[in-house]
Amino acid sequence: MKRRKPSLRARALFALALLAASLAIALTTPVRLGLDLRGGTQIVLETRSTATTEADRAATDRTMEVLRGRVDALGIAEPTLVRSGDHRILVELPGVHDPKKAADVLGRTAQLTVHAVLGPAGTTGGATTPPGDPAGERVLPDESGQRLRLKTADLTGPDIKGADSRFDQNGGAGWHVTVDFTDPGRDRWTRVTAQAACHPAGDPERRVAIVLDDKIISSPQVDPSVTCGAGITGGSTQITGSFDDTEARELALLISGGALPVPVETVEQRTIGASLGDAAISAAAWAAVIGTALTALFIIAVYRLMGLLATVSLACYGLISYAALAALGATLTLPGLAGFVLAIGMAMDANVLVFERAREEHAARSRPSPRSALTAGFRGAFGAIADSGVTTLIATVLLFLLASGPVRGFGITLGLGVIASMISTLVITRVLAEWAASRPAVFRRPRLTGITSIGWVRERLLRRDPFLMRRPRRWLAASAAVLVVAASGVVVRGLDFGIEFTGGRLVEYTTGTPVDPDRARTALTDAGFPRALVQSSGDTGLTVRAEHLTDSEAATVTETVSRLGGDTVKVRDELIGPSMGDELRRDALVALSLALGAQLLYLAVRFRWTFGFAAVGALAHDVLILVGVFAWLGKPVDAVFLAALLTVIGYSVNDSVVLFDRIRELLGRDRTTPSARLTNQAILQTLPRTVNTGMGAALIITALAVLAEGTLTDFALALLIGLAVGTYSSVFTAAPLTVELHARREARRPARPDGRPGPARTPLPRAARRSGQPERR
């Protein structure tokens, strides 16, 4: 039984349902903004093993729960705590711009113990226990500095039920902390105070020491009203001292939060000012509006009515993408926002593929209707659209699995954009296009559709019919020369790795008046930071980077910059530990290597190994050129650049896939034409799509490059370079490499018995064989 294809009505109902659901989600569920867009502090903590406890996954989970209680007690709106791997915890604190205070509160182990005092240390020698056992017998100084010998702990952290800071208005004791005990803790507290009450007033052994993190925070005497053996009942006690409100609240927070099962160390710390996020959102929003408007005008000028419908479909694509982000609870970061804007240009690619295919179908047949040409266009372009989408998704999946933070957010946004673009083109655009083509007014005026003419690019190519693949080795030599010149920048200038890959600290400021970087560099050298790297960012922006910079040293840097620039605001503060930098650099290399391998494997399976090798060769050519250009320009190679690099990989392979898909189609129809001529024919047929898609993407990226500042500018610059190089390499690197590989393969064929070379045979790709087309021998 023949399976029926989805009708126009079925597609329309599906599109309406999808758009209605997307609109409902968009109106009711806001997208979560990352800290780089709304401001705040992000801290990555790494658990460390001790002599008694291993920092395994279970210990990290228990540590995260204790930290969650501390963060909740801080009263921060919408905090985020997630475990990353077995040993790391990612903490995001929106609105917190004092990373030192946040790190101190989160990172303290808060080992709370209660000890009976055995007397001054000098009277009996004061033996101590190893540091690994905070509950054991030890010698510690009290609040006045007197050394006390403490008995093994009678109470530990699990005996504490909670703590609260209070102000004594009647007694005049000021701020104090009330500690509540659990049922077992209450009995132990009564027992230890009952024993201490048996000693006379003034005797050190009548005291009870409360120890927090190897420091006696309070060692009060048991009240004289408590009799020997009776103890203090009621299940609570008060810690008094010279506390102000902040100290009392912090102490109560640490006690009520409990002790961390294992110590933690800060390996990464980022603080982003809200003003920086607002500027990024504004720049990306204007880039989206202006870039989309320019792209819409261009696509309407080229494809008329179909271009207008594609613009409507593009707006639907934006709604679907936004709703998908909100529904999945994904966090929109700064690179993710750029990826969202960039995906607008990518969404045009599928529409252009369909319209160009429809133009070919209309020109090849004897005056078919626009609707039949569109139907054939969707059918013919489906393979290229699917292959292009899969190759881009391969890179995004690798980003999601291997990357973290902003780069991972970029991968999620780009992946959702690719899926949404395929849905908007294959469903929404098709419904709108076929419905419009069926209208009587359009049927009587087929030129309105924009697909009844072949376009000026195809018209000039057909008139001139250039044989671009006549000498493929010349194109390969030109590509190799460009590659050598660009890649030599890595040897001559070196790569300026960002702190994500090297470790260190980066602080970005906006100053009241412009500050010359050389002048700031001299001032910082005089202040004791001779190895600090200083760069300007915009008119009043200044970035300082150093390998090792403590909080006190960072404060000195801020004071130095303030003296030079007047009213200075710190908009970004990033700290990456050396181990974190090594791991990120290793993960970046692994992600890039796996991307190349995955692309090669997919293309080898989908097409054949010569196509896959040629595409990956052109891809490596693009990557090396982009890295080399950034080396010559002295631009930083950081996490945002990595996101741009993997995007360029997707762009490069997309162009090659479209070309190879056309070569595969021509091979299925023509087995006698030489490989060079057949490849040249495929180039000329797909070049109009390459030009139109490239123009649409370039308009979006150029708008982003002009309107954005800082890292977004470098991101857009990398994409523009990658777009230009990728468009070139798909035609003049991948195509001639395919021709050469095919020629070498034919040259190795065994000769005939009469000594002549064997017959030229172009094997069908696997996809063509599966379609049932005969393979001639």
N, C-alpha and C positions, 0 to 999 in steps of 0.2 A: 504493500500500500504506500502510495507516494505521500510524503509528509507535506502538509500545507504550510506555506510561508506566512509569517505574520502579516495581516492586512494593515492598511493605513489606519483604519479605525482602532485596531488593537494597539498599534504604536501610539496613536494619539491619546488613548485612555491611559496607557502606561506613563506617557510623558506628563499628562495632567496630574496623575496621582503622585508622581515623583516631585513635580514642582509644588504641589499643594503641601506635601509633607515637608519639603525643604523650607518653604515659606513659614510654616508653622514652627519648625525648629528654630529658624533664624529669628523669629519674633519673640520666642519664649526662652531660648537658651543662649546666653551670651558666650562668646568664645573667651577662653582664659588667656590672658596676656602674660607672657614671660616677664621676668624681672627686668630684662633689657628694654622693655617697652613701658612698664609701669613703675619702675624704680624699686630698689630694695637690695637685700643682701642674700647671696647664695654661698653656702659653706659646704664643702665636701669633707666629711670626717672619716678617718680610717681607724678601725679598731686594732688594738695591739694586744698580743698575748702577754700573760704574766707567768710567774713561776708556778702558779696554782690553777690558772684558768686559760684555756685555749680560745683564741678569738675566731671561732668557727661561725658558720651561718646562724646557728641557734643563738650563740652569744651576741651576734650582731643584731638579730631580731629583738632580743631582750633589751639591748642597749637602745635601739630605736624607740621602743615603747617608753623607756624612761625619759628619753629626750622629748618625746611627744608630750609627755606630761609637763615638762619644763617649758616648752614652747607655748602650750595652751595657757600656762600660768602667766606668761608674759603678756597675754592679751593681744596677740598679733592677729590681724584679720587674714583669713585664708592662708595659713601657713601650709607648706608641703614638706613631708618627710617620706622618702622612699629609699629602699635599700638598692644599692648598685653592686652586683656581684656578692661575694661572700664577706667582704671586709669593709665596704664603703657605705656611707649613709649620706644622701643628698638632702640638704635642708635649705628651703627657700623661705625667706622672711620678707614679705612685701612691706615697704614703708620703713624698714629698718636701715638707717644710714650710718650706724656706728658699729662696724664689724667687730671691733675689738671687744666691746662689751658683750655682744651676742656670742662671740666665740668663747669668751671667758665663762659665761653662764652655761653654755652647752658642753664645753669641753671638760669642766671640772668633774672629777670622779665622785665627789660628795660622799666620801666614806665616813659615815656618822657612826660613832661608837660612844658608849657610856662606861666609864671606869670608876671603880672605887680607888681612892688615893691611899697608898701604903706609907706615905710620909715623904719628907724631903729626900732628894736623891743622894745627898751627901751623907746621910746617916747609915745607909745600908749598902752602899755601893752602886745601886741603880743599874742592874743588868738590863740589857735591851734585847729585843727579839729581832729577827731579820725583817727588812722593810716590806717583804712580800706578805706579811701577816699583820695588817693594821689592827686586828682585834687582840693581839697578844700583849704580853707585858712589855712595858717600854718606859723611857724617861723622856719627858717633854716639859718645856717651860710653860708656866701659867701666864696669865695676863700681865703680871708684874715682872716677869722674867725669871721667877724662882723655879728651879728645876724640881719636878715632882716625879716620884716613882709611882707608876700606875699599875694596877692589877689588870689581869686579863679582862677583856670587855665583858660586862654583864648584859649589855643590850647592843644590838647592831641595827643596821638599816631596816631590815624586815620587821623589827619590833615597833617602828614608827608608823603611826596611822596617818598623820598629817601635821601641818604646822601653819601658823598664821601670824602675821605681824599686826601689832596693836599698839595704840597710844594710850598711856595711863594718864587721864586728865585729872583724876582725883588724888592719886598718891604722889604725883609729881615725879614718877620714875622715868618718864619719857617713853621712848619707843622700846618695845620688848617683843620677844617671839614666844608664843605659846605652842608647846609641843604636845600632841595627843598620841597616846600609845594604843597599840592593839591589845586584845585580851591577854595574850601571853606576855607582851611587853609591859602591861600594867602590873602583872604579878612580879615580874623581874624588877621593875622600878620600885615597887614597894619593898622588895627584899633587900636591894642594895641600899636604899635610904634607911631601912630599919637597922642594918648593920652599922652604917655610918653614925647613926644617932646614939650608939653606945659609947662613943668617945666624947670627952668633955668639950665644951665650947672653946674655940681657939686652937684646938688640936687639928693639924693638917688632915688627919685621918677621918675627921668629921665632914670632910669635903667630898664632893662627887664631881668628877671631871667629864665634861662633854667635849668630845674631840671630833673635829671635822677636817678631813684631809690632813692628818698628822699635825693638827694645830689645836691647842686647847682654846676653844672659843668662850667657854664659861666653866668656872670651877667653884660654884657656890657651896657654902656650908649649909648643912641641913638645919632648918629653923629650930631654935631651942625648944619650941613647944612640942616638937616631935620626940616621943619617948623611945627608949631603947627597945627594939624588937617590934615596935608598932609600924614605923615607916610612914611614907606619904601615900595616901590612897586617893582615889578619884580618877586615876588614869591620865593625868596631864601635869605638866610643869611649865615654868616660865624661865626663859633665858634672858637675863637682863645684862645691860652693859651700856657703853657709850655709843649707842646706835643712832644714826639719823634715819629718816624714813626710807631712803634708798637702800641702805645697808640692811635694815630690818626686813624689807620686802625680798631682797635678794637672798638673804639667809633663809627665810621661810620657804622661798621657792626651791632652793637646793635641798633643804631637809625634806619637804613634802614630795619633791620629785624622786627621792630615793637615790641610792648609790648606783652608779653605772657598773654593770657586771665586769667590764674590762675597760682599761683606759682608751681614750681616743686622741687622735692627733689631727690637726687641721692640715690637709694637703692641698686644698684649693679654696680660694675665697674671692668673691666678686661682689662689688658694690656699684650699683648703677643709679645715678641720679634720675629723678622723674623727668627733669627737663630734657635730658638726652633722649629718653624714650618718646616724649611728646614730639620732639623734632623729627625723630625717625618715622613715627606714624604719619606726621604731616607730610614729610617728603615722599614717603611711599604712596600715600593717598593721592597727592597731586600727580605723582608719576603714573599711577593707575588711571586717573581721570584723563590726563593729557595724552598719555601713550595709547590708551584705548580709543580716545577720540580720533587721534591721527591714524591709528590702524583701521578704524571703522571707515574713515573717509577714503583711505587707500583701497580697502577691499571693496567698497561700494563703487568707486571709480573703475575698478577692474572688472567686477562681476555684476554690477548693477543690482537688479532685484535680488538675485541670489546672494550678493554681498550684503544687502540690507538684512535679509533673513539670517545670514550667518552672524551678523552683529547682534540680532535678537537672541540667537542661540548662544552667543558668547556671554550675554548678560545672564541667561539661564545657567550657563556653566559656572559663573561666579557665585550665583545663589546656591547651587548644589555643592560647590566646594566649601563655601562658608558653613552651610548646614552640616556637612560631613565632619568638619572640624569641631563644631559645637556638639554634635551627637556623640562623637568618640571621646569627648573631654580632652582633646589634644590642646597643648599649650602653644600659642602663636608667639614665636620669638622673632628677633630682628632679622636673621637670615630667612626664617620661615615667611616673614612678611614679604621679603624680596622674592622668595620663591613663588609666593602667591601672585605677585605682579608679573613675574617672569612667565608663569604658566599661562597667562592670558595670551601671550604671543605663541606659546606652544599649541594652545587650543585651536589657533587659526590653521595650523599645519594640516590637520585632518580635513577641514573644510576645503582648503585649497587643493588637496589631493583629489577630493571628490569632484570639484568643479573642473579641474583640468582634465580629469578622466572623462567627464561628461562632454567637454569640448571635443576631445578626440573622437568619442563615439559619435557625436553629431556630425563631425567632418568626414568620418569614414563611411557613414551610411548615406543612403539616398534620402535626404530630407526627412529624418525621423522627427517625431514630436519631441518637444523639450522634456516631457515627463519620461518617455522611454529612454532618452539619453541620460537623464539623471539616474534612473533606475540602474542602467548599465554602468554609470559612473560609480555609484555606491558599491555595486557588486565587484567592479574591477579594482577599486581602491581599498577594499576591505583587507586584503592580505598585507599591503604596505602599512595600513593604519595599525593593524594588530601587531606586526613585527616591530614597528617603531615604538609602540606602547610597551611591549614586553622588554625591549632593550633598555628603555628608560627606567622601567620598574626594577630591572635587575640592579641598577645603580642605587635606586632609592631603598631597596631592601637591604643592600649592604650598608648603607648609611644608617638604617634603623638598627641593624644587628650589631655593628661594630663601633659606631660613633656614639657620642653622648652630648648632652647640653644643646647648644644652638644648632650644631650640625645635624644632630638627630632630628630636631624640630624641623629643619629645612627639608630633610628627607621625607618626613611624614607629609608635610605640606605639598611637596612636589609629587609624591606618589598619589595622594588624593586628587591632585590636579590632573594627572595623566588619566586616571580612571574617569573623572568627571568629564574630561574633554572627549573621551571616546563615547561616553553616553550621550553627551550633548550633540555630537556630530552624527552618530549612527542612529539616534532616535529622534531628537528634537529637530535638528536641521533637516533630516529626511522627511519628517512629518510636514514641516513648514514648506519645504521645497516642492514636494509632490502635490501638496494641497494647492499651493500658488500656481504651479504649472498646469493644474487642471481647470483653473478659472477661465471662463470664456474670453474675458478681456485679455488675459495673458496669452491664451491660445491663438487669438487673432494677431497679437503683436509679439511674436516669439523673440524678437531682438531685446525685449525688456528683460528677459531672463539672464542675459549676459553669457550664455553658454552656446549661442548659435554662431559666434565668431571665434576664431582660434587665438586671438590676442596678438598684440604687436610683437612680443618676444618670439612666439612660435612662428609668426609670419616671416620675420627676418631670418630666423634659423632655416626655415624651409626654402627661402629664396636663395640663401648663400650656401647652405648645406656644407659647412666646414668639416673636414676630416681631421678631428682633433687627435685621434689615436693613430695617426700615420707613423709617428716616431715616438712611441711611449717612453723610450729610455731617456729622451730629452726632458720630458716632464719629471721623470724620477730624479734625474740629475739636478734639475732646478729645485725640487723639493728637498733633496739632500743638502744643497747649498744653503737654502734658507734655514734648514734645521741646524747646520753647523754654526752659522752666524748667530742664531738666537741662543742655542745651547752653550756657546762659548762664554756667554754671560755668567753661567754658573761657575766656570773655571776662573774667569777674570775678576768678577765682582763678588762671587759667592752669594749664598742665599741668606736673607735676613729672616731667620725663623722667629716667629712670635713666641711669647712666653708660654703659650699652650704646649709648645714642643721643647723649649729649653728650660722652663722653670724660671722663677723670678717674680718680680712685682712690677706692675704697670699702673701708673696713676695719671689720669687725664684731667686737665683743668680748663675752665674758661676764665679768662682774665678781663679786667675792666678796660685795659689798654693793650694793644698788640705788644708781644714780647718777642724780640729777636732770639732764635734758638741758640746762636753762638753766645750771645750775652748770658742767657740762662745757663748754658753749659759751663761758662767760666765761673758764674756765681755758685753753681753747685759744686764745682771743683774746689773752690775756696771754702765751701761749707763742709768739705770732707767726703765728697762723692765724685771722685775723679773718673770713675768708670760708668757713670750714669749716661744713658743715651737720651738725647732730647730731640724731639721732632715737633714741628708745628702742624696743627690740624685746623684748617680754616683761618679766618682772620684773627680770632681771639682765642684759639685753642692751642694748648700746649700739652704734650705727652712726655712723661718721664718714665724710663724703664731702667731697672737695675736688677742684677742677679740676686742680691741679698739685701733686703730692706725691711728692718723691723718696724713696728708701729711707731716707736719714738723717732726713728730715723725718717719715716714717712712724714711725721709731723714737722720735722726740721725742713724737709724738702718743700712742704706746703708753705711754711713761713718764708723760705727763700723766694719761691715763686710769687708770693703775695707782695713782697717788697718790690719786685720788679713790675708786676702787672696791676697793682692796685687791688680793687675789689675782685677777689679770686674765689671761685666756687669749684669744689672737687666734684666732677660729674661721673667719674668712674675710678674704681680701685680694684685691681685684680691681683691675686696672689696665687701662684702655682708652685707646688713643691717639686723638687727635682725628680722624685719617683713618679709623680703624676705626669710631668713633662715627658719623661722617657716612655711611659706607657702610651700617651697620646701619639707621640711620634711613631712608635711601633705600630699602633693600631691604624694610623694613616697609611703607612706603607702596606700593611696587610690588606686594607680596604682597596687601595689602588691596584694591587696585584690581583686580588680576587675579582675585581671589576673587569680587568683585562682578560683573565682566564674565563670568567663566566660569559663575557661577550663572544669570545672565540668559540667556546663550546656550543652556545646557542646558535650562532651563525653556521657552524659546521654541521649541526644537526638539521637546521631549518633549510639551509642551502647546500653548500658543499665546502670542503676544507679550504679550497683555494679562495673562495669568497671570504670565509672567516679569517684566513690569514691576511688577506689584503685589507679587510676592514680594521682588524686589530693593528696592522702595521700603520695605517693612516691615523688611527686613534693615538698610538704611541707618538707618532710624528706631531700631532696636535698638542699633546700633553707636554712634550719636551719644549716645543716652541713657546707655549704659554709660560712655563716655568722659567725659560731663558729670558723672555721679555721682562718678566717681573724682576729677575735678577739684574738686568741692565738698568731698569728704572729704579732699583732700590726699594721696591715695594715689599711689605711684610708678607711672609708666607705663614699664615695662621689658619685657624679653624674655618674662618669665613672663606679664605682662599681655597681650602680643601673642598668646601661645598661648591664653589664655582668650578673647580677642576673636575669634580665628578659630574657636574651639569654639562660641562663641555664634552665629556665622554659620551653622555647621552645624546647631545646634539650631533656629534661627529658620526656616531653609529647610525643615528636616524637618517641622515643624508645618504650614507652608504647603503643602508637597508632599502631605501626607496629606489636607488639605482639598481641594486642587485635584484630587487623584485621585478623590475622591468626587464633586466637581462634574462632572468629565469623565464619570464613570459615569452620573450622573443625566441628563446631556445626551444620552447615547446612548439613553436610554429615554423621555425626555419632552422634546419640542421646543416645546410650547405654553405651559408655565408661565413666567411672567415671571422674569427673571434674579435679581431680589432675593429672590423667594420660593424659587427653586431653590437659591440660595446659602445662604439661611437653613436650608433643609432639610438641606443638606450639613453645616452647622455643628452642628445638633442631633444628627445621626447620628454625627459624629466626636468630639463633646465628651466622651463617656465615656472614649474612648481617651486624649484629651488630659489629662483629670484623673488617670487611673490611671498613665499614663506619667510625668506631672509629679511625682506623689507619690513614685514609685519613685526617680526621679533626685534629687529634693529630699532624701530620706532619706540617700542616699549622700553628697551634697555637704555637707549639714548636719553629718554626722558628721566629715567632713574639716575643715570650718571650725572645729568645736568642739575637735577633738583636735590639730590642726596648729598650728604657730607660724611666724612670720616670713612668708616669701614664699608658702608654701602657704596661709596664712590669707587673704592678699590674693587668691590664685588662686581659692580656694573662694568668697570673697565676690563676685568678678567673675562666677563661674558662677551663683551664686544670683540675682544681679541679672539676668543674661542669661536665665536660665530663666524668671523671672517676666515679664520684658518680652517675651521671645519668645513665650510662651504667650498673652499679651494681644494682641500685634501680629498673630499669625496669624488671630485671630478678629475683632478690632476695628480692624485697619489694613489687612491684606492683603485680607480679604473685602470690606469696603465700598469699597476702592479698585478691586477687580475689578468690582463692581456699577456704580460711577460710570464707569469706562472703557467698560464695555459699553453703558451708557446714552448716553454721548457718541457712541459708534460708531453706534448705532441712529438717533440724531438726525441724523446726517450722511447717512443713506440718502436717495436721490432719492424725491420724492413721486410718487404715482400720477397718471395723466392727469386724474382728477377733482379733484386738489388735496389729497387726503388723504395723510397720511404713508404711506411704503412699509410693507409688511408686516414685522412683527418677525421676524427670522430669526436664530437662534442657530447659527452654524456649528459643526459637529462638530470637536473637536480632531483632530489628525493621527492619533493612535493609534486613535481610533474609526473614522476613515476606512479605515485599513489593515486593521481587523478585519472589513471587509465590510459594516458597517451602512449602510443607505441614508441619503442626505442629501436631505432634503425641501427643496423650493424654493417 
